[in-house]
Amino acid sequence: MKQKLLIILTVISFFNINCVPQKKEYSNKSPSQAGPQKYQIEKIELSEETRGTHRIFTITPTSKTTSVNGTSTTAVMSSTEWENIIKQVQEIDLAKISSLESPTTNRFSDRALSSSILIVTPEKRYQSSQFDAGIPPKELENLYRILIKGNQKPSKKAIR
């Protein structure tokens, strides 16, 4: 009797166990092909420097601050301007921003300001590689144009 009861309980146990398969989402797209990323941006800084000159343009959702050799000025950031900047940032793969190659190297001999862009999110800070002022990597070109627009005149060398 005990053997029959044990067999019946074993069979019933097998029927009561639910096997739940793992849910895996497969995609043919790599992360870089998946389309624009959505980031919550807190602040963006464009830094340009060489011997004797240090400029920082800091953009937040509410303000634009320009600091040249320690002298700062602040202006109000309109929501339209901020949305335009965010749209450009969403087109950039921030994980790869530090490995983007500069098209020129004039900053190595002080023929151009050395520039970089810092994008701050609640989770992480994304720092671009260094590039010559006015000639950013192609992936950063649209964002760079927007950041300097209204803050400074482009350098003698035209932006591509």
Buried (B, 14 or more C-beta within 10 A) or exposed (E): EEEEEEEEEEEEEEEEEEEEEEEEEEEEEEEEEEEEBEBEBEBBBBBBBBEEEBBBBBBBBEEBBBBBEEEEEEEEBEEEBBEBBBEBBBEBBBEBBEEBEBEBEBBEEEEBBBBBBBBBBEEEEBBBBBBBBBBBBEBBBBBBBBBBEEBBEBBEBEEE
